[in-house]
Amino acid sequence: MRMDVVILAGGSGERFWPLSRSCRPKQVLSLIGEESLLEDTLRRARFLPTDDGDERQVWILAARRQQDALESLDLDIDPGQIVYEPMAKNTAPAIAAATELMLADARAEGDSDRLMLVCPSDHHVPDTKAFWSTVEVAAEVALRERQLVTFGLTVTRPETGYGYIERGEALSGFSSPAFRVQRFHEKPDQENARSYQKSGSFYWNAGIFVFSALHMREELCRHVPELAGPLDALGGELLERRKSKEVIEPAIWERFFEAAPSISVDYGVFEPSDDVAVVPASFPWSDLGGWTSWSEYQEEDARGNRTAGAVLSVDAKRNTVYSEDGGLVALLGVQDLIVVRVGDATLVCPRDKAQEIRQLVREGKIDASFARFF
Amino acid sequence: MRMDVVILAGGSGERFWPLSRSCRPKQVLSLIGEESLLEDTLRRARFLPTDDGDERQVWILAARRQQDALESLDLDIDPGQIVYEPMAKNTAPAIAAATELMLADARAEGDSDRLMLVCPSDHHVPDTKAFWSTVEVAAEVALRERQLVTFGLTVTRPETGYGYIERGEALSGFSSPAFRVQRFHEKPDQENARSYQKSGSFYWNAGIFVFSALHMREELCRHVPELAGPLDALGGELLERRKSKEVIEPAIWERFFEAAPSISVDYGVFEPSDDVAVVPASFPWSDLGGWTSWSEYQEEDARGNRTAGAVLSVDAKRNTVYSEDGGLVALLGVQDLIVVRVGDATLVCPRDKAQEIRQLVREGKIDASFARFF
């Protein structure tokens, strides 16, 4: 079965403020290397592990307010492959819309179903081949066992910022291990995180999924019944447009997202569904969750500072600094700070408060005198 | 006797980096209020406490490399009243040059001498009347007792960053107290500073002086004999120009400063001279020695932060922040820091390391990759 890739690019990346802003989300930033995370994801999505004659279709779901930022990237993709969500409604409506689009596209071309690989646009996955090995196993599991398949990333530290997947019964007959999912666990406290790491049967949930569009549509309608009506309406309109090769006008998406409930696909579908499997993924991966995570990819100086850009440090230790091209950050005698200087804004916070940057951004956005900086 | 004012404006103010730069010294900054410190000093210098018919002449001695910065202020002063020192030779040559200029000017107008008030250009002295009350007493002492008179500022804390003046025998018959100087003390350690503060007979030396030009010239030639030759040569050239109302061309100053030794007027003249008096000065005064001193003039928020410009602080305490117009500094959970964001540069250092900013600036200046920021 043909597999299309859907890249979810609607995130805002508040934890990279002030490099990320409302109009410049994390996925358009070049956090590692020259390419933006989205360009890197697009390149990875298009990779063909075997020459099976298929050309891979890639679709991007992004937020309307980020359209300028995406267009500024000059992405090598037909604009018709990008769907702009008119409002933020979390991941279930986004995946539902993509699923309906895949089904309309399949039917317009005489197919009954499609496999879909859904992945975030802002993760760092340097080994494309290893990534696709896991995708292939996931595709086999999705097809042969009719499962919604999640990628289970190796737990390497007792991280409290991620959701966890607990594996159940092994699924046999695949080229590498696969399991039914016993249970999803939300972000744990430190103690639970440590026991998850020890147990060996837990994985990080990275939000990478493989499933058949038809199967996902069934599960969506079963577990989030408020989506059924809007999906039926959307499906009719999409099928017409795909058959006649017409442009899908924004009003179609507006009607759907307006009617859809705001709910995550994890909570809405994966947790209640009985047909969920996990494929362990051991490829190098980082969600680049914030400045601390970013700093791990920067070289360390003799005093443990990890910096990018023009940074002068005198008696300063273990700081993480990002200074935009053309600007200088000078540190004198400080330690364990995050200092980010981008354009008209500078952030200073302790390394161990990196997770609270989101909170600061939210406070900044609602304060009229500062909103323009966020 | 007519009194002219000489403002010494050659300082660089490295401790206010990155607001101050090589090309934008402290005295041209508007650190308190709208006016630059130099404009404020000029206004104070021109103040006439009594209508004695004299128009006060004010002269500015500045560094050649700061000419652009001074001109950008659009100072309300005849450019002929500004002498640009072609190179830094400390305060004795600067005061010697000013003294010779005063004498030439006096002679050109048929006078034999002038009183001179010499003061820095970058101090904060909010009460002009109180300042001039002290100047008047100093002028009486300089004339009647033939003394080089220094201003002795009230010691209000055991400051280790200033030089001290120890008073000796009282001079009687003046409208307020005046003393001969027993001894000058260089910047003390903490213990000595505390005993100076307790003793009651010590003052801070603020570098404000009143003396007769003729007397200062004699003392300069006596105690810094290397200055005698250059001063004689300078005097002849200046007298000619002042008589004929010609412009004093830069080459004249170049020859003098080239030939002059580099030495401070404190070390070269005031310390060895037998004719030095001190007039206690109780007017409000600050040398605005750096960001900590500056912060005392800013309002304090509920958590003890003192800031200027756009500053968003979340769980941040006792920080000193300067953010240039149009830029934002966001603090999250940090305390006791100095954060200064000006144009293309940001400084982060602990409040108790403010004195080391000079050192950082010096390191920055000699590093080719950073020199442009200093």
Boltz contact constraints between the chains, C-beta under 6 A:
constraints:
  - contact:
      token1: [A, 312]
      token2: [B, 364]
      max_distance: 6.0
  - contact:
      token1: [A, 312]
      token2: [B, 370]
      max_distance: 6.0
  - contact:
      token1: [A, 314]
      token2: [B, 360]
      max_distance: 6.0
  - contact:
      token1: [A, 327]
      token2: [B, 344]
      max_distance: 6.0
  - contact:
      token1: [A, 328]
      token2: [B, 345]
      max_distance: 6.0
  - contact:
      token1: [A, 328]
      token2: [B, 373]
      max_distance: 6.0
  - contact:
      token1: [A, 329]
      token2: [B, 346]
      max_distance: 6.0
  - contact:
      token1: [A, 330]
      token2: [B, 347]
      max_distance: 6.0
  - contact:
      token1: [A, 331]
      token2: [B, 348]
      max_distance: 6.0
  - contact:
      token1: [A, 332]
      token2: [B, 349]
      max_distance: 6.0
  - contact:
      token1: [A, 332]
      token2: [B, 353]
      max_distance: 6.0
  - contact:
      token1: [A, 332]
      token2: [B, 356]
      max_distance: 6.0
  - contact:
      token1: [A, 332]
      token2: [B, 360]
      max_distance: 6.0
  - contact:
      token1: [A, 333]
      token2: [B, 349]
      max_distance: 6.0
  - contact:
      token1: [A, 333]
      token2: [B, 350]
      max_distance: 6.0
  - contact:
      token1: [A, 333]
      token2: [B, 353]
      max_distance: 6.0
  - contact:
      token1: [A, 334]
      token2: [B, 348]
      max_distance: 6.0
  - contact:
      token1: [A, 339]
      token2: [B, 348]
      max_distance: 6.0
  - contact:
      token1: [A, 341]
      token2: [B, 346]
      max_distance: 6.0
  - contact:
      token1: [A, 344]
      token2: [B, 327]
      max_distance: 6.0
  - contact:
      token1: [A, 345]
      token2: [B, 328]
      max_distance: 6.0
  - contact:
      token1: [A, 346]
      token2: [B, 329]
      max_distance: 6.0
  - contact:
      token1: [A, 346]
      token2: [B, 341]
      max_distance: 6.0
  - contact:
      token1: [A, 346]
      token2: [B, 346]
      max_distance: 6.0
  - contact:
      token1: [A, 347]
      token2: [B, 330]
      max_distance: 6.0
  - contact:
      token1: [A, 348]
      token2: [B, 331]
      max_distance: 6.0
  - contact:
      token1: [A, 348]
      token2: [B, 334]
      max_distance: 6.0
  - contact:
      token1: [A, 348]
      token2: [B, 339]
      max_distance: 6.0
  - contact:
      token1: [A, 348]
      token2: [B, 348]
      max_distance: 6.0
  - contact:
      token1: [A, 349]
      token2: [B, 332]
      max_distance: 6.0
  - contact:
      token1: [A, 349]
      token2: [B, 333]
      max_distance: 6.0
  - contact:
      token1: [A, 350]
      token2: [B, 333]
      max_distance: 6.0
  - contact:
      token1: [A, 353]
      token2: [B, 332]
      max_distance: 6.0
  - contact:
      token1: [A, 353]
      token2: [B, 333]
      max_distance: 6.0
  - contact:
      token1: [A, 356]
      token2: [B, 332]
      max_distance: 6.0
  - contact:
      token1: [A, 360]
      token2: [B, 314]
      max_distance: 6.0
  - contact:
      token1: [A, 360]
      token2: [B, 332]
      max_distance: 6.0
  - contact:
      token1: [A, 364]
      token2: [B, 312]
      max_distance: 6.0
  - contact:
      token1: [A, 370]
      token2: [B, 312]
      max_distance: 6.0
  - contact:
      token1: [A, 373]
      token2: [B, 328]
      max_distance: 6.0
